Amino acid sequence: MTDAVLVPDDRAGLSLRWRLARWLPSLSLGILLAWLVLVPLALVLISSFKPTGFPSDKGWTTANYSDVYFSAEFWELVGNTVQFAFGAAIMALSLGALIAWLVERSDLPMKGLVRALVILPMATPPVLMAIGWVMLLSPRTGAINDLLIYLFNLDSAPINIYSMGGMIFVEGLALVPSTFLILSPAFRNMDPSLEEAAFTSGAGLFTTIRKIFLPLLAPTIMAAAVFLLIVGFLVFDIPGTIGMPVGIFVLSSQVVYLANDAPGGLPEYGLISAMAIFFLVIVLTLAWSYQRYTRLQGQFVTVTGKGWRPRSVALGKWRWPAFTMIAIYFLLAVAAPVAILIWTSLMPYQAGVSLDMLEKATLANHIDFFSNRRAVQSSINSVLIALAASTAVALLSVLVSWVVIRSKAPGRKIIDALSFLPIAIPGTLIGVGLIYVYLTINFIPIYGTIWIIMIAYTTNYLSFGSRATHGVMIQLHADLEDAGKTSGAGWWRRMRRIIIPLAFPAIAAVWIWVLAHCMRELTSALLLKGANNTTLPVLLWGYWSGGEPNKAAAIGVWLVFAMLICVAGWQIMASRSKSSGREAV
């Protein structure tokens, strides 16, 4: 038998194939992520310098920037946005942190019920929460205002929801569950010996919070605050529902207004793009801060392992008042707005709550929802888009996490950055960017179809999905995959037999979370709507803004019901993910 000898050309060929194999994972994912994230942003930048606002049109100009940035109205808009974002963030952070501490570090009664009460508002889409509060606190027809006028013999409504304060109030309520979910693990994992030492030294509760809790939790609290600010800058649903009817605009609602209701009748894409660049710079800065603070959390390790045990602070006489406070939050965030939606959906026209009107209750609006061809088609569109987008996000997230956490592929940090970047891109900007992409590249005929909305949702929620699967991929010990590799299993077989089964609860939790958010998302779908791709939230918005609140309420009731199922499934899969992660470490 003769030995095979590799000539230089053979060795060069093997070296080239080896280098290509190393680059293949990050290169293929990088191209896909660049198409989803960078191409729309690049076309938005180009369109901001175009006289017509379309990237493919001739000519260049800076007039769009001068029209926007030298306008006093624009800076008033920025001021409104900052006020709204900071106000909602402060309210949500204060209430969410207090509830998280009560649940994780005190002897609060019925903690399981409290967790459910705090998370349930996620089943109420923000646009429905806003509509519910308009029905409760409208100066003309608000049920609570009518009650206050009757009880105190007032001449006019004492509360006006159509205000900056009303917008901040509703957005703050909507953001509390996210704040709670971010801060709860940090409170839960703090070493109780630190606070015990403080109490032993004679420090009171507030001194302990100020000198122990706040310094140790500073990175997590700052990360939560920055995240809430990002959401405040991005969100459209609540400012659009409460602020737009009375001329109170923030950046996101102004973009939607210029795209759908511009004074000239045509979308002002040039102004939108110039405005979006400012928007993007601000939110990218916040996203960088968020990532920085989340990395700093690792420097404040307080779970020491051996001897660790949780400690509950005795609330004494404040136990039931604390529980009552959380129950009031649930009443404000879920019970009151959903109850008025149910009432309105059963009325033949918008009317106050009274025993006399109860006799006129009817299921006509609900029957119309199930028999209306447009409503049925919108429901089918919403389900198809949600299923496709959630599946795409789950698959992409697993692949991104494997490349970033498990592989040694060059460029994996770039993949990580590209997958995180969508957190800083508003839904309005994604929608506008995709309009440019698929009007310019018209050989891909998806403009005006459900698939362009699916791509928008996939881009929008990729950052959440990849962060979630990063966590579970870190928990899975590398020896598991190494054992499969030693046994001769290829990449696909290791993924199918080892990684995916162990990570399945987390993948399923991501899938359900994205599914739920796709079902309720309004902004991108509103900008990308066409004759045949209307979604349920867009149809609801059309009924509401078109003066048919009873039909909008009926759609909202069934949307909340669907969201309840999704949130329950997400919680079940998330709890299983934690259990499987602990077993796999």
C-alpha positions as CSV (number, residue, x, y, z in Angstrom):
1,M,0.0,0.0,0.0
2,T,1.4,3.4,-1.0
3,D,1.0,6.6,1.1
4,A,-0.9,9.4,-0.5
5,V,1.1,12.5,-0.8
6,L,-0.6,15.9,-0.9
7,V,0.9,18.2,-3.5
8,P,1.0,22.0,-2.8
9,D,-2.1,22.6,-5.0
10,D,-4.1,19.9,-2.9
11,R,-3.0,21.5,0.3
12,A,-4.1,25.0,-1.0
13,G,-7.4,23.6,-2.0
14,L,-8.0,22.0,1.4
15,S,-7.0,25.3,3.1
16,L,-9.4,27.3,1.0
17,R,-12.3,24.9,1.7
18,W,-11.5,25.0,5.4
19,R,-11.5,28.8,5.4
20,L,-14.8,28.8,3.5
21,A,-16.3,26.3,5.9
22,R,-15.3,28.5,8.9
23,W,-16.8,31.6,7.3
24,L,-19.9,29.9,5.9
25,P,-22.2,30.2,9.1
26,S,-21.4,33.9,9.8
27,L,-21.4,34.8,6.1
28,S,-24.7,33.2,5.2
29,L,-26.4,34.6,8.4
30,G,-24.7,38.0,7.9
31,I,-26.1,38.4,4.3
32,L,-29.6,37.5,5.5
33,L,-29.5,39.9,8.5
34,A,-28.0,42.7,6.4
35,W,-30.9,42.3,4.0
36,L,-33.4,42.4,6.9
37,V,-31.8,45.2,8.9
38,L,-29.2,47.2,7.0
39,V,-30.8,47.5,3.5
40,P,-34.0,49.2,4.7
41,L,-31.9,51.6,6.8
42,A,-29.6,52.4,3.9
43,L,-32.6,53.2,1.7
44,V,-34.1,55.4,4.3
45,L,-30.9,57.3,4.5
46,I,-30.7,57.7,0.7
47,S,-34.4,58.7,0.5
48,S,-33.8,61.5,3.0
49,F,-31.6,63.2,0.3
50,K,-34.0,62.7,-2.5
51,P,-36.4,65.6,-3.6
52,T,-39.3,63.2,-4.0
53,G,-38.4,60.9,-1.1
54,F,-38.0,57.8,-3.3
55,P,-34.5,56.3,-3.3
56,S,-34.6,55.4,-7.1
57,D,-35.7,58.9,-8.3
58,K,-33.1,61.3,-9.7
59,G,-31.5,64.2,-8.0
60,W,-30.1,65.0,-4.5
61,T,-31.1,67.6,-2.0
62,T,-30.7,68.6,1.7
63,A,-34.0,70.4,1.6
64,N,-35.7,67.7,3.6
65,Y,-33.2,68.1,6.5
66,S,-33.6,71.9,6.5
67,D,-37.4,71.7,6.4
68,V,-37.3,69.4,9.4
69,Y,-34.5,70.6,11.6
70,F,-35.1,74.3,11.1
71,S,-38.7,74.0,12.0
72,A,-39.9,75.0,15.5
73,E,-42.7,72.4,15.2
74,F,-40.1,69.6,15.0
75,W,-38.4,70.6,18.2
76,E,-41.7,70.9,19.9
77,L,-42.3,67.4,18.6
78,V,-39.0,66.2,20.1
79,G,-39.9,67.9,23.4
80,N,-43.3,66.0,23.5
81,T,-41.5,62.7,22.7
82,V,-39.0,63.2,25.5
83,Q,-41.7,64.2,28.0
84,F,-43.8,61.2,27.1
85,A,-41.0,58.7,27.1
86,F,-39.5,59.9,30.4
87,G,-42.9,60.3,32.1
88,A,-44.0,56.8,31.2
89,A,-40.6,55.3,32.1
90,I,-40.5,56.9,35.5
91,M,-44.1,55.7,36.3
92,A,-43.5,52.2,35.1
93,L,-40.1,51.9,36.8
94,S,-41.4,53.1,40.1
95,L,-44.4,50.9,40.2
96,G,-42.7,47.9,38.6
97,A,-39.7,48.0,40.9
98,L,-42.0,48.2,44.0
99,I,-44.1,45.3,42.9
100,A,-41.0,43.2,42.0
101,W,-39.5,43.9,45.5
102,L,-42.8,43.0,47.2
103,V,-43.1,39.7,45.3
104,E,-39.5,38.6,45.5
105,R,-38.3,39.9,48.9
106,S,-41.3,40.4,51.2
107,D,-44.0,38.2,52.8
108,L,-46.7,39.6,50.5
109,P,-49.7,37.3,50.6
110,M,-50.8,35.2,47.5
111,K,-47.6,35.8,45.5
112,G,-48.7,33.4,42.8
113,L,-51.9,35.3,42.2
114,V,-50.0,38.6,42.3
115,R,-47.6,37.4,39.6
116,A,-50.5,36.5,37.4
117,L,-52.2,39.9,38.0
118,V,-49.1,41.8,37.1
119,I,-48.3,39.8,33.9
120,L,-52.0,39.7,32.6
121,P,-51.9,43.3,31.3
122,M,-49.6,41.9,28.5
123,A,-52.8,40.2,27.2
124,T,-54.3,43.7,26.6
125,P,-52.8,45.3,23.4
126,P,-51.8,48.9,24.2
127,V,-54.1,50.3,21.6
128,L,-57.1,48.6,23.3
129,M,-55.9,49.8,26.7
130,A,-55.9,53.3,25.3
131,I,-59.3,52.9,23.6
132,G,-60.7,51.6,26.9
133,W,-59.4,54.6,28.9
134,V,-60.8,57.0,26.3
135,M,-64.2,55.3,26.8
136,L,-63.7,55.8,30.6
137,L,-62.2,59.3,30.8
138,S,-63.4,61.1,27.6
139,P,-64.6,64.6,28.6
140,R,-67.9,64.0,26.6
141,T,-68.8,60.3,27.0
142,G,-66.3,58.9,29.6
143,A,-68.1,56.5,32.0
144,I,-65.9,57.6,35.0
145,N,-66.4,61.3,34.2
146,D,-70.1,60.7,34.0
147,L,-70.1,59.0,37.4
148,L,-68.0,61.9,39.0
149,I,-70.3,64.5,37.5
150,Y,-73.3,62.7,38.9
151,L,-71.8,62.0,42.4
152,F,-70.4,65.5,42.9
153,N,-72.9,67.6,40.9
154,L,-70.1,69.0,38.6
155,D,-70.7,71.2,35.7
156,S,-68.1,69.6,33.4
157,A,-65.9,66.5,33.3
158,P,-63.1,66.7,35.9
159,I,-60.6,64.5,34.0
160,N,-59.5,64.8,30.3
161,I,-57.7,61.7,29.0
162,Y,-56.8,63.6,25.8
163,S,-53.7,65.1,27.2
164,M,-50.0,64.4,27.7
165,G,-50.8,63.3,31.2
166,G,-53.3,60.8,29.9
167,M,-50.8,59.4,27.4
168,I,-48.2,59.0,30.1
169,F,-50.7,57.4,32.5
170,V,-51.8,54.7,30.0
171,E,-48.3,54.0,28.7
172,G,-47.0,53.7,32.2
173,L,-49.7,51.1,33.0
174,A,-48.8,49.2,29.9
175,L,-45.0,49.1,30.7
176,V,-45.3,47.8,34.3
177,P,-45.3,44.1,33.3
178,S,-42.1,44.5,31.3
179,T,-40.4,46.3,34.2
180,F,-41.6,43.6,36.6
181,L,-40.2,40.8,34.4
182,I,-36.8,42.6,34.0
183,L,-36.3,43.4,37.7
184,S,-37.8,40.3,39.4
185,P,-34.8,38.0,38.7
186,A,-32.4,40.6,40.1
187,F,-34.4,41.0,43.3
188,R,-34.8,37.2,43.6
189,N,-31.1,36.4,43.2
190,M,-29.7,38.9,45.7
191,D,-27.7,37.4,48.6
192,P,-29.9,37.9,51.7
193,S,-26.8,38.0,53.9
194,L,-26.2,41.6,52.7
195,E,-29.5,42.9,53.9
196,E,-29.3,40.8,57.1
197,A,-25.9,42.4,57.9
198,A,-27.5,45.8,57.4
199,F,-30.5,45.0,59.7
200,T,-28.1,43.6,62.3
201,S,-26.2,46.9,62.2
202,G,-29.4,48.7,63.0
203,A,-30.2,50.0,59.6
204,G,-33.9,50.5,58.8
205,L,-35.8,49.3,55.7
206,F,-35.4,52.5,53.7
207,T,-31.7,52.8,54.7
208,T,-31.1,49.2,53.5
209,I,-32.9,49.9,50.2
210,R,-30.8,53.1,49.7
211,K,-27.4,51.7,50.7
212,I,-27.7,48.0,49.7
213,F,-30.4,47.3,47.2
214,L,-30.0,50.4,44.9
215,P,-26.2,50.2,44.5
216,L,-26.2,46.5,43.8
217,L,-29.2,46.7,41.5
218,A,-28.0,49.9,39.7
219,P,-27.0,48.2,36.4
220,T,-30.3,46.2,36.2
221,I,-32.4,49.3,37.2
222,M,-30.5,51.4,34.6
223,A,-30.9,48.8,31.9
224,A,-34.7,48.6,32.7
225,A,-34.9,52.4,32.6
226,V,-33.1,52.6,29.2
227,F,-35.3,49.8,27.8
228,L,-38.4,51.7,28.9
229,L,-37.1,54.9,27.3
230,I,-36.5,53.0,24.0
231,V,-40.1,51.8,24.1
232,G,-41.3,55.3,24.9
233,F,-39.5,56.7,21.9
234,L,-40.8,53.9,19.6
235,V,-44.4,53.3,20.5
236,F,-47.3,54.6,18.4
237,D,-50.4,52.9,19.7
238,I,-51.1,55.0,22.7
239,P,-49.9,58.4,21.4
240,G,-51.9,57.7,18.2
241,T,-55.1,56.8,20.0
242,I,-55.0,59.5,22.7
243,G,-52.8,62.3,21.4
244,M,-53.4,62.5,17.6
245,P,-57.1,63.4,17.8
246,V,-56.3,66.5,19.7
247,G,-53.1,67.4,17.9
248,I,-50.6,66.1,20.5
249,F,-47.9,64.4,18.4
250,V,-44.8,62.5,19.3
251,L,-42.2,61.4,16.7
252,S,-43.8,58.1,16.0
253,S,-47.3,59.4,15.5
254,Q,-46.0,62.3,13.3
255,V,-44.4,59.7,11.0
256,V,-47.6,57.8,10.7
257,Y,-49.5,61.0,10.1
258,L,-47.1,62.1,7.3
259,A,-47.3,58.6,5.7
260,N,-51.1,58.2,5.8
261,D,-52.8,61.6,6.4
262,A,-50.4,64.2,5.0
263,P,-52.0,67.6,4.0
264,G,-51.1,67.2,0.4
265,G,-52.8,63.8,0.1
266,L,-49.5,62.0,-0.8
267,P,-47.0,60.5,1.7
268,E,-44.2,63.0,2.6
269,Y,-41.5,60.3,2.4
270,G,-38.6,62.8,2.2
271,L,-39.6,64.5,5.4
272,I,-40.3,61.1,7.0
273,S,-36.8,59.9,6.2
274,A,-35.1,63.0,7.4
275,M,-37.1,62.8,10.7
276,A,-36.4,59.1,11.0
277,I,-32.6,59.6,10.9
278,F,-32.8,61.8,14.0
279,F,-35.1,59.2,15.5
280,L,-32.6,56.4,14.7
281,V,-29.6,58.2,16.2
282,I,-31.4,58.8,19.5
283,V,-32.7,55.3,19.9
284,L,-29.3,53.7,18.8
285,T,-27.7,55.7,21.6
286,L,-30.2,54.3,24.0
287,A,-29.7,50.8,22.7
288,W,-25.9,51.1,23.2
289,S,-26.5,52.2,26.7
290,Y,-28.9,49.3,27.3
291,Q,-26.4,46.8,26.1
292,R,-23.7,48.4,28.2
293,Y,-25.8,48.2,31.4
294,T,-26.8,44.6,30.8
295,R,-23.1,43.7,30.4
296,L,-22.3,45.5,33.7
297,Q,-24.8,43.3,35.5
298,G,-22.3,40.4,35.5
299,Q,-19.9,42.6,37.6
300,F,-22.5,42.7,40.4
301,V,-22.8,39.0,41.3
302,T,-24.7,38.6,44.5
303,V,-25.8,34.9,44.4
304,T,-22.9,33.1,46.2
305,G,-24.1,29.5,45.7
306,K,-23.2,27.7,48.9
307,G,-25.4,28.7,51.8
308,W,-27.6,31.0,49.7
309,R,-31.2,31.1,50.8
310,P,-34.0,33.6,50.1
311,R,-35.1,36.0,52.9
312,S,-38.5,37.7,53.1
313,V,-39.0,41.0,54.7
314,A,-41.9,41.1,57.1
315,L,-44.4,43.7,56.0
316,G,-46.4,43.5,59.2
317,K,-49.5,45.7,59.0
318,W,-48.6,46.7,55.4
319,R,-49.1,43.2,53.9
320,W,-52.7,43.7,52.8
321,P,-52.4,47.3,51.8
322,A,-49.5,46.3,49.6
323,F,-51.7,43.5,48.1
324,T,-54.6,46.0,47.6
325,M,-52.2,48.4,45.8
326,I,-51.4,45.6,43.3
327,A,-55.0,44.8,42.9
328,I,-55.8,48.4,42.1
329,Y,-53.1,48.3,39.4
330,F,-54.7,45.3,37.9
331,L,-58.1,47.1,38.0
332,L,-56.6,50.1,36.2
333,A,-54.5,48.1,33.6
334,V,-56.9,45.3,32.8
335,A,-60.3,45.1,34.5
336,A,-61.6,48.6,33.9
337,P,-60.6,49.0,30.2
338,V,-61.6,45.5,29.3
339,A,-64.9,45.8,31.1
340,I,-65.8,49.0,29.3
341,L,-64.8,47.4,26.0
342,I,-67.1,44.5,26.7
343,W,-69.9,46.9,27.6
344,T,-69.4,49.0,24.4
345,S,-69.3,45.8,22.3
346,L,-72.7,44.9,23.6
347,M,-74.3,48.3,22.9
348,P,-76.0,49.2,19.6
349,Y,-74.2,52.6,19.8
350,Q,-71.7,54.2,22.2
351,A,-73.5,55.0,25.4
352,G,-72.8,55.4,29.1
353,V,-73.1,52.6,31.6
354,S,-76.6,52.4,33.1
355,L,-79.3,49.9,33.9
356,D,-81.5,51.5,31.3
357,M,-79.0,50.7,28.5
358,L,-78.6,47.1,29.8
359,E,-82.0,46.4,28.2
360,K,-80.6,47.3,24.8
361,A,-77.6,44.9,25.0
362,T,-77.1,42.9,21.8
363,L,-74.6,40.5,20.3
364,A,-75.0,42.2,16.9
365,N,-71.5,43.6,16.9
366,H,-70.0,40.2,17.7
367,I,-72.1,38.4,15.1
368,D,-71.0,41.1,12.6
369,F,-67.4,40.4,13.4
370,F,-67.7,36.6,12.6
371,S,-69.9,37.2,9.6
372,N,-68.1,40.2,8.1
373,R,-66.0,39.0,5.2
374,R,-63.4,41.7,5.7
375,A,-63.1,40.9,9.4
376,V,-62.7,37.2,8.7
377,Q,-60.0,37.9,6.1
378,S,-58.2,40.2,8.5
379,S,-58.3,37.5,11.1
380,I,-56.8,35.0,8.7
381,N,-54.1,37.5,7.7
382,S,-53.2,38.1,11.3
383,V,-52.9,34.4,12.1
384,L,-50.9,33.6,9.0
385,I,-48.5,36.6,9.5
386,A,-48.1,35.7,13.2
387,L,-47.4,32.0,12.5
388,A,-44.9,32.8,9.8
389,A,-43.1,35.6,11.6
390,S,-42.9,33.7,15.0
391,T,-41.5,30.6,13.2
392,A,-39.0,32.7,11.3
393,V,-37.9,34.5,14.5
394,A,-37.5,31.3,16.4
395,L,-35.4,29.6,13.7
396,L,-33.3,32.6,13.1
397,S,-32.7,33.1,16.8
398,V,-31.5,29.6,17.3
399,L,-29.1,29.9,14.4
400,V,-27.8,33.2,15.5
401,S,-27.3,32.0,19.1
402,W,-25.5,28.9,17.9
403,V,-23.1,30.9,15.7
404,V,-22.5,33.5,18.4
405,I,-22.3,31.3,21.5
406,R,-21.2,27.9,20.2
407,S,-19.3,28.3,17.0
408,K,-15.8,29.7,16.5
409,A,-16.8,31.3,13.2
410,P,-15.1,34.6,12.3
411,G,-17.5,37.6,12.4
412,R,-19.8,36.2,15.0
413,K,-19.7,39.5,16.9
414,I,-21.0,41.2,13.8
415,I,-23.8,38.6,13.7
416,D,-24.6,39.4,17.4
417,A,-24.7,43.1,16.7
418,L,-26.9,42.8,13.6
419,S,-29.4,40.6,15.5
420,F,-29.5,43.1,18.4
421,L,-29.8,46.2,16.2
422,P,-33.6,45.9,15.5
423,I,-34.3,46.8,19.2
424,A,-33.3,50.4,18.2
425,I,-35.4,50.5,15.0
426,P,-38.9,51.8,15.5
427,G,-41.8,49.9,13.8
428,T,-42.5,53.1,11.9
429,L,-39.0,53.2,10.5
430,I,-39.1,49.4,9.6
431,G,-42.3,50.0,7.8
432,V,-41.0,53.0,5.8
433,G,-37.8,51.2,5.0
434,L,-39.6,48.1,3.7
435,I,-41.8,50.4,1.5
436,Y,-38.6,51.7,-0.1
437,V,-37.0,48.3,-0.5
438,Y,-39.9,46.5,-2.2
439,L,-41.0,49.5,-4.3
440,T,-37.4,49.9,-5.5
441,I,-36.6,46.2,-5.9
442,N,-39.9,45.4,-7.6
443,F,-38.8,42.0,-9.0
444,I,-39.7,40.6,-5.6
445,P,-43.5,41.1,-5.7
446,I,-44.5,41.2,-2.1
447,Y,-45.4,44.9,-1.6
448,G,-49.0,45.0,-0.5
449,T,-49.1,41.4,0.6
450,I,-49.0,39.7,4.0
451,W,-45.4,38.7,3.4
452,I,-44.0,42.3,3.6
453,I,-45.7,42.6,7.1
454,M,-44.2,39.2,8.0
455,I,-40.7,40.5,7.1
456,A,-41.3,43.6,9.2
457,Y,-42.4,41.6,12.2
458,T,-39.5,39.2,11.8
459,T,-37.0,42.1,11.8
460,N,-38.8,43.8,14.7
461,Y,-38.8,40.9,17.1
462,L,-35.4,39.3,16.2
463,S,-33.6,41.1,18.9
464,F,-35.9,39.7,21.6
465,G,-35.7,36.1,20.2
466,S,-31.9,36.1,19.9
467,R,-31.4,37.4,23.4
468,A,-33.7,34.7,24.8
469,T,-32.0,31.9,22.9
470,H,-28.6,33.3,23.8
471,G,-29.5,32.7,27.5
472,V,-30.5,29.1,27.0
473,M,-27.5,28.3,24.7
474,I,-25.2,29.6,27.4
475,Q,-26.9,27.2,29.9
476,L,-26.4,24.1,27.7
477,H,-23.0,22.7,28.5
478,A,-20.6,22.5,25.6
479,D,-19.7,18.9,26.5
480,L,-23.1,17.7,25.3
481,E,-22.5,18.9,21.7
482,D,-18.8,17.8,21.9
483,A,-19.9,14.3,22.8
484,G,-22.2,14.2,19.7
485,K,-19.3,15.4,17.6
486,T,-17.0,12.8,19.0
487,S,-19.6,10.1,18.1
488,G,-19.5,11.3,14.5
489,A,-22.7,13.3,14.4
490,G,-22.8,16.1,11.9
491,W,-23.9,19.7,12.6
492,W,-27.6,19.1,11.6
493,R,-27.8,15.9,13.6
494,R,-26.4,17.5,16.7
495,M,-28.8,20.4,16.3
496,R,-31.8,18.0,15.8
497,R,-30.9,15.5,18.5
498,I,-29.2,17.6,21.2
499,I,-29.5,21.4,20.9
500,I,-33.2,21.8,19.8
501,P,-34.7,19.2,22.2
502,L,-32.9,20.7,25.2
503,A,-33.6,24.3,24.1
504,F,-37.2,23.5,23.0
505,P,-39.0,25.1,25.9
506,A,-37.1,28.4,25.4
507,I,-37.7,28.2,21.6
508,A,-41.4,27.6,22.2
509,A,-41.6,30.5,24.7
510,V,-40.0,32.8,22.0
511,W,-42.4,31.5,19.4
512,I,-45.5,32.1,21.6
513,W,-44.2,35.5,22.7
514,V,-43.6,36.6,19.1
515,L,-46.9,35.1,18.0
516,A,-48.7,37.2,20.7
517,H,-47.0,40.4,19.8
518,C,-47.5,39.9,16.1
519,M,-51.3,39.4,16.7
520,R,-51.4,42.8,18.5
521,E,-48.8,44.9,16.6
522,L,-50.3,47.9,14.8
523,T,-47.6,50.4,13.7
524,S,-45.8,48.5,10.9
525,A,-49.0,46.9,9.7
526,L,-50.7,50.3,9.5
527,L,-47.8,51.7,7.3
528,L,-47.7,48.6,5.1
529,K,-51.4,48.1,4.7
530,G,-52.8,47.4,1.3
531,A,-56.1,46.2,-0.2
532,N,-55.5,42.5,0.7
533,N,-53.2,42.4,3.7
534,T,-55.2,44.2,6.4
535,T,-54.6,42.7,9.9
536,L,-57.0,42.6,12.8
537,P,-55.4,45.5,14.7
538,V,-55.4,47.7,11.5
539,L,-59.1,46.8,11.0
540,L,-59.8,47.7,14.7
541,W,-57.9,51.0,14.2
542,G,-60.0,51.7,11.1
543,Y,-63.3,51.2,12.9
544,W,-62.1,53.3,15.9
545,S,-60.7,56.2,13.9
546,G,-63.7,56.0,11.5
547,G,-66.2,56.6,14.3
548,E,-67.5,53.0,14.8
549,P,-66.4,52.3,18.4
550,N,-68.8,49.5,19.0
551,K,-67.4,47.4,16.2
552,A,-63.9,48.2,17.3
553,A,-64.8,47.1,20.8
554,A,-66.1,43.8,19.6
555,I,-62.9,43.1,17.7
556,G,-60.9,44.1,20.8
557,V,-62.8,41.7,23.1
558,W,-61.9,38.7,20.9
559,L,-58.3,40.0,20.4
560,V,-57.9,40.1,24.2
561,F,-59.3,36.6,24.4
562,A,-56.7,35.3,21.9
563,M,-53.9,37.2,23.7
564,L,-54.9,35.6,27.0
565,I,-54.3,32.2,25.5
566,C,-51.0,33.2,24.1
567,V,-49.7,34.8,27.3
568,A,-50.8,31.7,29.3
569,G,-48.9,29.5,26.8
570,W,-45.9,31.8,27.0
571,Q,-45.7,31.6,30.8
572,I,-46.0,27.8,30.8
573,M,-43.2,27.4,28.2
574,A,-41.1,30.0,30.0
575,S,-41.3,28.1,33.3
576,R,-40.4,24.8,31.5
577,S,-37.5,26.5,29.9
578,K,-36.1,27.5,33.3
579,S,-36.5,23.9,34.5
580,S,-34.8,22.3,31.5
581,G,-32.0,24.9,31.6
582,R,-31.2,23.9,35.2
583,E,-31.2,20.2,34.3
584,A,-28.9,20.8,31.3
585,V,-26.2,22.8,33.0
